[in-house]
Amino acid sequence: MGCTQCTTSTSKQPEGCRNNGTCGADGCNKLTVFDWLSNMALPGNEKPFKGVEVRFKNGRKLFYQNTSSLSLNIGDVVATEASPGHDIGIVTLTGELVRIQMKKKKQDPEIEQLPKIYRKASQSDIDMWQKVRDREPEIQKRSREIAMHLDLKMKISDVEYQGDGSKAIFYYTAEERVDFRQLIKDFARAFSTRIEMKQVGFRQEAARLGGIGSCGRELCCSTWLTDFRSVKTSAARYQQLSLNPQKLAGQCGKLKCCLNYELDMYLEALKNFPRTEINLHTETGSAVCQKVDIFKGMLWYAYEENSMNWHMLSADRANEIILINKNGKKASSLEDFAMEDEIDKSSIFKDVVGQDSLTRFDTPKRRKKRKRPQNNQRNKQNNRNRKRNE
């Protein structure tokens, strides 16, 4: 963690971010860029880049120009130019890395076209900013009630007030086009401020809200993923995944972005595999592909007349049969090209605790020593005496 308040407590339990993402170190926020040039001096006769990256609510970042040559550091709260009035944000990046970030986000690096930073925020600016931010949960709840009353098919996911309180931005998601002209009038009448509506996609909404994925980690879109590429169901088919919408869909309701991570490697491996829709024609009969194992490089085929009996072939053997069929001939049989499925003895299941019993750590029960009855001892003594007398 980047700030001292995100450490663990004395009971070794994580305390979390007490500042809710507004800490000055900017180490608890998603998509944070590390300034690795901060300790390096500029060459002679080189002026520092006047562009500054400023972060607002939910990781929203914009670029500004420092026309007043203010001494700004990461974590400073500044008042920036807005329309209308001014907004309050936190500086996340300064110097030459801002130029690199602008090129990465395909933004014009011309500094004169950027909005300005007015000043470092005063205490009155910060108090006003915190006051309007405290109203956002209540405003969001009230705005959803108004939208439901108007029977609009939309979901208001978040509300963001401008730093001076002169404007409120409502982020919403909708599958169809929404006519919110009456909604804006009701919002302006209820909240007495300027209203701006911004539609975001379902992936962007999941990135703003965050969460934990099925892998147990924080969502990629809310931590490091900056661009949202289209994901198709063919990516799941190439990776031999079950086409189950509940398992392939993420929290946004769309296909998971991680389906594209290993897709290129699968496509590279599948170049040596024959197409599964091609049948193998042999003298015994026609065979159909039943299963493909990309990691082992194997395919399983079965005759159309006997689909229960599968034969394992390597990709090279299957391509060899297809080449024979292209020449107008038939292969002898699948049995001649099939490979034996040898079971690795080292992979056979073994008891992880060894061959001992699971109760080997239990304390053994001690047998109680039986006391011999006194009559038996007397009988033995009498027998001895008789033998002596004889």
NUKOL-756742 format. One line per field, with one value per residue (C-alpha): residue in one letter; x, y, z. Coordinates in nm, 4 decimals, always signed. Layout:
BEGIN
residuo <- (A;...)
x <- (X;...)
y <- (Y;...)
z <- (Z;...)
***
This chain:
BEGIN
residuo <- (M;G;C;T;Q;C;T;T;S;T;S;K;Q;P;E;G;C;R;N;N;G;T;C;G;A;D;G;C;N;K;L;T;V;F;D;W;L;S;N;M;A;L;P;G;N;E;K;P;F;K;G;V;E;V;R;F;K;N;G;R;K;L;F;Y;Q;N;T;S;S;L;S;L;N;I;G;D;V;V;A;T;E;A;S;P;G;H;D;I;G;I;V;T;L;T;G;E;L;V;R;I;Q;M;K;K;K;K;Q;D;P;E;I;E;Q;L;P;K;I;Y;R;K;A;S;Q;S;D;I;D;M;W;Q;K;V;R;D;R;E;P;E;I;Q;K;R;S;R;E;I;A;M;H;L;D;L;K;M;K;I;S;D;V;E;Y;Q;G;D;G;S;K;A;I;F;Y;Y;T;A;E;E;R;V;D;F;R;Q;L;I;K;D;F;A;R;A;F;S;T;R;I;E;M;K;Q;V;G;F;R;Q;E;A;A;R;L;G;G;I;G;S;C;G;R;E;L;C;C;S;T;W;L;T;D;F;R;S;V;K;T;S;A;A;R;Y;Q;Q;L;S;L;N;P;Q;K;L;A;G;Q;C;G;K;L;K;C;C;L;N;Y;E;L;D;M;Y;L;E;A;L;K;N;F;P;R;T;E;I;N;L;H;T;E;T;G;S;A;V;C;Q;K;V;D;I;F;K;G;M;L;W;Y;A;Y;E;E;N;S;M;N;W;H;M;L;S;A;D;R;A;N;E;I;I;L;I;N;K;N;G;K;K;A;S;S;L;E;D;F;A;M;E;D;E;I;D;K;S;S;I;F;K;D;V;V;G;Q;D;S;L;T;R;F;D;T;P;K;R;R;K;K;R;K;R;P;Q;N;N;Q;R;N;K;Q;N;N;R;N;R;K;R;N;E)
x <- (+0.0000;+0.1098;-0.0094;+0.0564;-0.3133;-0.3483;-0.1274;-0.2345;-0.3453;-0.1941;-0.4220;-0.2711;-0.5998;-0.6065;-0.7412;-0.8179;-0.8102;-0.9622;-0.9535;-1.1726;-0.9344;-0.8459;-0.5114;-0.2259;+0.0124;-0.2268;-0.1133;-0.4601;-0.6159;-0.6619;-0.4559;-0.1900;+0.1277;+0.4618;+0.6783;+1.0164;+1.1624;+1.0937;+1.4531;+1.6209;+1.7331;+1.6644;+1.9528;+2.0889;+1.8755;+1.5692;+1.2481;+1.0112;+0.6945;+0.4034;+0.1416;-0.0123;-0.2325;-0.5163;-0.7419;-1.1050;-1.3651;-1.3510;-1.0181;-1.1285;-0.8127;-0.7655;-0.4652;-0.4118;-0.1476;+0.0418;+0.0521;+0.1359;+0.4434;+0.3151;+0.5344;+0.3158;+0.3849;+0.1929;-0.0914;-0.1480;-0.5110;-0.5625;-0.8445;-0.8789;-1.0657;-1.4194;-1.7301;-1.8785;-1.6781;-1.3889;-1.3326;-1.1182;-0.8819;-0.5622;-0.2339;-0.1256;+0.1591;+0.3917;+0.6869;+0.7870;+0.5759;+0.2674;+0.3783;+0.4201;+0.0776;-0.0823;+0.0730;-0.0369;-0.3965;-0.3737;-0.4235;-0.2701;+0.0461;+0.0039;+0.0114;-0.1697;-0.4920;-0.5236;-0.7398;-0.5605;-0.4821;-0.5923;-0.4230;-0.3585;-0.6862;-0.7428;-0.9060;-1.2409;-1.2211;-1.1522;-1.4352;-1.6797;-1.5554;-1.6015;-1.9455;-2.0802;-1.9177;-2.1015;-2.4302;-2.3646;-2.5095;-2.8320;-2.8575;-2.7998;-3.0776;-3.3194;-3.2297;-3.3068;-3.6472;-3.7243;-3.6106;-3.8300;-4.1254;-4.0846;-4.0606;-3.7256;-3.5296;-3.1982;-2.9763;-2.8036;-2.4784;-2.3008;-2.3208;-2.0248;-2.0469;-1.8149;-1.5741;-1.7599;-2.1030;-2.2242;-2.2780;-2.3657;-2.2762;-2.5040;-2.3526;-2.6082;-2.6279;-2.9056;-2.9514;-3.1663;-3.1888;-3.3445;-3.5370;-3.4370;-3.5462;-3.8149;-3.5717;-3.3238;-3.5992;-3.6989;-3.3364;-3.2748;-3.5900;-3.5059;-3.1319;-3.1082;-2.7919;-2.6795;-2.7305;-2.5158;-2.5943;-2.3178;-2.3885;-2.1269;-2.1020;-2.1518;-1.7783;-1.7034;-1.9609;-1.7959;-1.4590;-1.5945;-1.7626;-1.4923;-1.5276;-1.3793;-1.3795;-1.4344;-1.0545;-1.0502;-0.8659;-0.9778;-1.1288;-0.8764;-1.0812;-1.0654;-0.6923;-0.4758;-0.6868;-0.7289;-0.8706;-1.1758;-1.1381;-1.4317;-1.4617;-1.6365;-1.7709;-1.5225;-1.2489;-1.4140;-1.4522;-1.0852;-0.9906;-1.2253;-1.4334;-1.7912;-2.0276;-2.1981;-2.3050;-2.2965;-1.9295;-1.8086;-1.9778;-1.8196;-1.9812;-2.0652;-2.2819;-2.0531;-1.7932;-1.4862;-1.1929;-0.9525;-1.0764;-0.8497;-0.5350;-0.4286;-0.6207;-0.3120;-0.1267;-0.4213;-0.4492;-0.0772;-0.1108;-0.4198;-0.2345;-0.0972;-0.4367;-0.6787;-1.0225;-1.2645;-1.5416;-1.3271;-1.4085;-1.1460;-1.2383;-1.1001;-1.1761;-1.3496;-1.5729;-1.5914;-1.4632;-1.5764;-1.3745;-1.5059;-1.2530;-0.9409;-0.6652;-0.4507;-0.1978;-0.1199;-0.1566;-0.4073;-0.7422;-1.0010;-1.1971;-1.4777;-1.6497;-1.9971;-2.1312;-1.9567;-1.9447;-1.8760;-1.5293;-1.2803;-0.9339;-0.6587;-0.4547;-0.1840;-0.2268;+0.0392;-0.1309;-0.4689;-0.3141;-0.1552;-0.4956;-0.6468;-0.3650;-0.4400;-0.8080;-0.7192;-0.5342;-0.8567;-0.7600;-0.8797;-0.6663;-0.6646;-0.8221;-0.7970;-0.6402;-0.3313;-0.2770;-0.4045;-0.1704;-0.1879;-0.2912;-0.0087;-0.0822;+0.2036;+0.2497;+0.3898;+0.0603;-0.1468;-0.3225;-0.1434;-0.2533;-0.1099;-0.0634;+0.1128;+0.0040;-0.0559;-0.3954;-0.5649;-0.6026;-0.2304;-0.2064;-0.4810;-0.3708;-0.3841;-0.6193;-0.4415;-0.5647;-0.6585;-0.4716;-0.7089;-0.6599;-0.6273;-0.8754;-0.7381;-0.8969;-0.6736;-0.3631;-0.4760;-0.5406;-0.1924;-0.0353;-0.2293;-0.1163;+0.2455;+0.2089;+0.0569;+0.3455;+0.5948;+0.4148;+0.4075)
y <- (+0.0000;+0.3508;+0.5276;+0.4607;+0.4202;+0.1111;-0.1086;-0.3894;-0.3327;-0.4768;-0.7807;-0.8527;-0.7671;-0.5362;-0.1940;-0.0845;+0.2654;+0.5021;+0.7892;+0.6037;+0.6673;+1.0294;+0.9619;+1.1837;+0.8997;+0.7728;+0.4188;+0.2767;+0.3799;+0.1779;+0.2470;+0.4339;+0.5166;+0.5051;+0.8098;+0.6457;+0.9751;+1.1705;+1.1393;+1.2187;+1.5706;+1.7200;+1.7838;+2.1343;+2.4005;+2.1732;+2.3088;+2.0730;+1.9691;+2.1799;+1.9097;+1.7638;+1.4574;+1.5096;+1.2396;+1.2826;+1.0457;+0.6743;+0.6954;+0.9496;+1.1275;+1.4370;+1.6379;+2.0066;+2.2700;+2.4386;+2.7908;+2.9562;+2.7329;+2.6117;+2.3751;+2.0655;+1.7223;+1.3966;+1.4116;+1.7901;+1.9002;+2.1562;+2.3667;+2.3084;+2.4752;+2.3466;+2.4546;+2.6280;+2.7164;+2.5031;+2.1450;+1.9919;+1.7030;+1.5348;+1.5478;+1.1954;+1.2629;+1.5453;+1.5907;+1.4013;+1.0964;+1.3077;+1.3525;+0.9747;+0.9125;+1.1579;+0.9750;+0.6416;+0.7624;+0.9124;+1.2681;+1.5686;+1.6603;+2.0315;+2.1904;+2.5091;+2.3191;+2.1754;+2.3352;+2.5232;+2.4633;+2.7712;+2.7208;+2.4864;+2.4245;+2.6320;+2.5018;+2.6538;+2.4758;+2.1423;+2.1917;+2.2703;+1.9684;+1.7307;+1.8759;+1.8066;+1.4603;+1.3669;+1.4435;+1.2029;+0.8806;+1.0587;+1.2221;+0.8870;+0.7213;+1.0066;+1.0090;+0.6387;+0.6940;+0.9710;+0.7521;+0.4641;+0.6979;+0.7987;+0.4294;+0.4806;+0.1666;+0.2877;+0.2365;+0.5282;+0.3737;+0.6753;+1.0489;+1.2870;+1.6458;+1.9106;+2.0519;+2.3836;+2.2157;+2.3962;+2.0785;+1.7128;+1.4365;+1.1306;+0.8121;+0.5643;+0.2422;+0.1461;-0.1169;+0.1092;+0.4787;+0.6718;+0.9975;+1.1714;+1.5260;+1.5174;+1.3461;+1.6346;+1.8835;+1.6822;+1.6509;+2.0256;+2.1000;+1.8489;+1.9180;+2.2864;+2.2436;+2.1984;+1.8413;+1.6434;+1.2872;+1.0478;+0.7031;+0.4360;+0.0785;-0.2228;-0.2917;+0.0668;+0.0418;-0.2714;-0.0945;+0.2019;-0.0064;-0.2739;-0.6148;-0.9632;-1.1977;-1.5725;-1.6185;-1.4649;-1.1500;-0.7933;-0.7221;-0.6544;-0.3628;-0.1853;-0.2399;-0.2389;-0.2949;+0.0312;-0.0752;-0.2953;-0.5191;-0.7081;-1.0677;-1.3254;-1.6701;-1.8126;-1.7420;-1.9943;-2.2481;-2.2286;-2.2940;-2.5955;-2.4282;-2.5131;-2.2552;-2.1862;-1.8185;-1.8232;-1.9270;-1.7230;-1.3954;-1.1509;-0.9148;-0.6769;-0.9427;-0.9601;-1.2197;-1.2120;-1.0090;-1.2831;-1.5063;-1.3055;-1.3401;-1.6865;-1.6884;-1.6203;-1.9182;-2.1476;-2.0259;-2.0882;-2.4417;-2.5195;-2.4541;-2.8094;-2.9633;-3.0774;-2.9243;-3.1178;-3.1160;-3.3226;-3.6945;-3.9669;-4.2227;-4.5724;-4.9166;-5.0008;-4.6950;-4.3178;-4.1722;-3.8537;-3.6367;-3.6636;-3.4766;-3.2598;-3.2176;-2.9211;-2.9649;-3.3278;-3.2761;-3.5614;-3.6179;-3.8869;-4.0349;-4.2902;-4.4772;-4.3571;-4.7111;-4.7536;-4.4141;-4.5598;-4.6909;-4.4021;-4.4180;-4.1741;-4.0250;-3.7636;-3.4540;-3.5782;-3.9171;-3.7514;-3.5206;-3.8259;-3.9940;-3.6714;-3.6533;-4.0123;-3.9237;-3.6217;-3.8527;-4.0470;-4.3416;-4.4779;-4.5616;-4.9176;-4.8535;-4.6271;-4.9095;-4.8986;-4.5285;-4.5157;-4.4713;-4.6595;-4.4525;-4.5359;-4.4536;-4.2955;-4.4930;-4.1889;-4.0061;-4.2770;-4.1459;-4.1996;-4.1304;-3.7908;-3.8946;-4.2177;-4.5749;-4.5273;-4.5150;-4.1776;-4.2531;-4.3022;-3.9835;-4.0908;-4.2013;-4.5815;-4.7347;-4.9059;-5.2466;-5.2941;-5.5719;-5.8289;-5.9310;-6.2984;-6.4375;-6.5652;-6.9067;-6.9774;-6.8984;-7.1343;-7.4126;-7.3729;-7.3855;-7.7033;-7.8700;-7.7957;-7.9411;-8.2631;-8.3107;-8.2766;-8.5319;-8.7811)
z <- (+0.0000;-0.0674;+0.2466;+0.6137;+0.6953;+0.4749;+0.6928;+0.9195;+1.2757;+1.5907;+1.5554;+1.2104;+1.0395;+0.7329;+0.8195;+0.4626;+0.3181;+0.5712;+0.3238;+0.0695;-0.2174;-0.1382;+0.0274;-0.0809;-0.1652;-0.4362;-0.3689;-0.2946;-0.6234;-0.9391;-1.2509;-1.0527;-1.2488;-1.0684;-1.1403;-1.1966;-1.3254;-1.0065;-0.8747;-1.2059;-1.2937;-1.6356;-1.8779;-1.9095;-2.0780;-2.0575;-1.9096;-1.7246;-1.9018;-1.7778;-1.8214;-1.5060;-1.4606;-1.2109;-1.0696;-0.9745;-0.8355;-0.9274;-1.1051;-1.3661;-1.4847;-1.7000;-1.8177;-1.7353;-1.7966;-1.5171;-1.6602;-1.3267;-1.2769;-0.9420;-0.7437;-0.7610;-0.6172;-0.6303;-0.3791;-0.3910;-0.4030;-0.6800;-0.8235;-1.1974;-1.4798;-1.5424;-1.7283;-1.5381;-1.2256;-1.1045;-0.9974;-0.7231;-0.7933;-0.6743;-0.8653;-0.9685;-1.2132;-1.3140;-1.5446;-1.8562;-1.7751;-1.8380;-2.1989;-2.2314;-2.0791;-2.3222;-2.6185;-2.4745;-2.4495;-2.8011;-2.6828;-2.8526;-2.6553;-2.7369;-2.3931;-2.4999;-2.5740;-2.2235;-1.9520;-1.6749;-1.3109;-1.1194;-0.7826;-0.5003;-0.3234;-0.0120;+0.3017;+0.2042;-0.1351;+0.0339;+0.2853;+0.0043;-0.1922;+0.1017;+0.1728;-0.1767;-0.1830;+0.1359;-0.0415;-0.3319;-0.1757;-0.0819;-0.4250;-0.5964;-0.3990;-0.4716;-0.8433;-0.8767;-0.7212;-0.9723;-1.2658;-1.1453;-1.1096;-1.4764;-1.5840;-1.7552;-1.8463;-1.7124;-1.4096;-1.2395;-1.1224;-0.9735;-0.9047;-0.9094;-0.7891;-0.9233;-0.6653;-0.6287;-0.6249;-0.9381;-1.1422;-1.0836;-1.3280;-1.3321;-1.4766;-1.6087;-1.8088;-2.0481;-2.3169;-2.5337;-2.6057;-2.3164;-2.3461;-2.0236;-2.1061;-1.8378;-1.6041;-1.6291;-1.5449;-1.2390;-1.1297;-1.1648;-0.9671;-0.6915;-0.6534;-0.7548;-0.9602;-1.3173;-1.4428;-1.6845;-1.7949;-1.9064;-2.0416;-1.9685;-2.0890;-1.8688;-1.8655;-1.7655;-1.4880;-1.3490;-1.3668;-1.1717;-0.9033;-0.8713;-0.7141;-0.6841;-0.9828;-0.9944;-0.9793;-0.6301;-0.7340;-0.7873;-1.1268;-1.4026;-1.5375;-1.2006;-1.1393;-1.4529;-1.7670;-1.9571;-2.2939;-2.3396;-2.6429;-2.7862;-2.6649;-2.8849;-2.8082;-3.0592;-2.8014;-2.5692;-2.8518;-2.9448;-2.5813;-2.5577;-2.2851;-2.2019;-2.3520;-2.0213;-1.9989;-1.6191;-1.6141;-1.9118;-1.8120;-1.5697;-1.3221;-1.6057;-1.7703;-2.0741;-2.1671;-1.9427;-2.0717;-1.9584;-2.2414;-2.4718;-2.2605;-2.3837;-2.7109;-2.9253;-2.7770;-2.8446;-3.2041;-3.2503;-3.1136;-3.3231;-3.6499;-3.6423;-3.5626;-3.8342;-3.8383;-3.6208;-3.8832;-4.1250;-4.1080;-4.1486;-4.4149;-4.3597;-4.4992;-4.1719;-4.1924;-4.1526;-3.8230;-3.6506;-3.4117;-3.0573;-2.8434;-2.8735;-2.6139;-2.7143;-2.4335;-2.5192;-2.8942;-2.9197;-3.0881;-3.0242;-3.3143;-3.3228;-3.6039;-3.6938;-3.6460;-3.3089;-3.1410;-2.7965;-2.8844;-2.9134;-3.0678;-2.9675;-3.2519;-3.2531;-3.4676;-3.7115;-3.7515;-3.8152;-4.0760;-4.2387;-4.2777;-4.4159;-4.6729;-4.7790;-4.8208;-5.0345;-5.2725;-5.3237;-5.1050;-4.7748;-4.4761;-4.3496;-4.0072;-3.7046;-3.5050;-3.7263;-3.6556;-3.2967;-3.0032;-2.6782;-2.3814;-2.1452;-1.7855;-1.5994;-1.2815;-1.1036;-1.1596;-0.9932;-0.6859;-0.3614;-0.0124;+0.0758;+0.4363;+0.3428;+0.3958;+0.7658;+0.9190;+0.9613;+1.3319;+1.3844;+1.5892;+1.8280;+2.1723;+2.1864;+2.4336;+2.7175;+2.8058;+3.1635;+3.3360;+3.4636;+3.8195;+3.8612;+4.1019;+4.4312;+4.3818;+4.0806;+4.2824;+4.5606;+4.3134;+4.1655;+4.5078;+4.5962;+4.2746;+4.3560;+4.7035;+4.5614;+4.3221;+4.6077;+4.8215;+4.5396)
***
